[in-house]
Structures are given as C-alpha cells and as structure tokens.
C-alpha cells in the first residue's frame, strides 16, 4: 500500500470519526444544536440529558462502534501495525474535533474504548474492572473511567504489547485527559456537580 493511499485512509477515518449520531439526533428531535446545550458535548451523556436514556445508550453504542469498526477493519485487512495505530488516533480525534461540526464534538471516551476493544480486548476488560472498583469506592463513574483508562498503557506493557502500541495508548490517554480537563479541575477542587 502506497504512502499516499495510507494518508487518504487516515483522512477518511478522521472524517468518519466526525459523524455524530448525538448531534443529528438532537437536531432532528429538538431542532436544536446539542453543542449549545448542557456541557456542549455531542456525546452520549449530554444527549441523554435531553433525549433520555435510550438515546444515551444509542449514542454511546454508535460512538463505541466507530472506534471498533475502524480498528477492526484494519485488522481484517491485515494492514501495517502503524496504520492501525494511526487509525485509532484518527478516529478519536475525528470524534472530538470534527471538521464538519466546526471542530466541536464529543469527549472521546466511547470511541476510544471501542478502538481499544478491537485493538486488544484484554486491555478493555482490565479497564472495566478498574472502573468498577473505583466506582464502588468513590461513586464517581466519570473519574473512575478516566483513571482506569489512564492505566491502559501500563496494562498494555504488562500484556507485553509493543512499545509503539504503548505509546499510541499513552497519546490517547493524554487526549482524553485534555478533553476532560474541566471536569478534572472541578473534581480536584471538590465541586460536586460538573457537566461532562
């Protein structure tokens, strides 16, 4: 596969990542822009505030499947490892900063978890277990999920993933921590209610 084709594939994956069910669902059902409501995110949690839990679940699954589909296809097509790694980053960046939505998308958790599931499902199993443990002790689901995902590079190391894979996971963690920076700031300061 030529370098130019790989670049076009990555660009296509980025654009695919920017397709947001949450945005279009709220636009269709309420004739409003979800980016101007609640936390401003097009993700599942914010959509659920206005359309209910069924739409929250649907949006979560759609965002999850974006990541899983992209990485799964690169695995099925037996592309180079670096293309798979770049695809993971591209689909998440596309979801968070979609050009078609003026670079205002979701926070990236569901899409990242979906990509990680297709990449190495054992990492996700451990992340879910850690999330559950943190939630049981803190009753904070978002912070539990963020902390658990932050361990994914270490989990990958323990599972003997390649250095390149670990670096890609670390990049994804940094992106997620950046998109949740406001939540993390307020959590550290002890505020009780923060939109995410």
Secondary structure, DSSP 4 states (H G I P E B T S, - for coil): --HHHHHHHHHHHHHHHT--HHHHHHHHHHSS-GGGSTTS--SHHHHHHHH-HHHHHHHHHHHHHHHHHHHHHHHHTT--HHHHHHHHHHHHHHHHS-GGGTT----SHHHHHHHHHHH-HHHHHHHHHHHHHHHHHH--HHHHHHHHHHTHHHHHHHTT--HHHHHHHHHHHHHHHHHTHHHHHHHHHT-S----
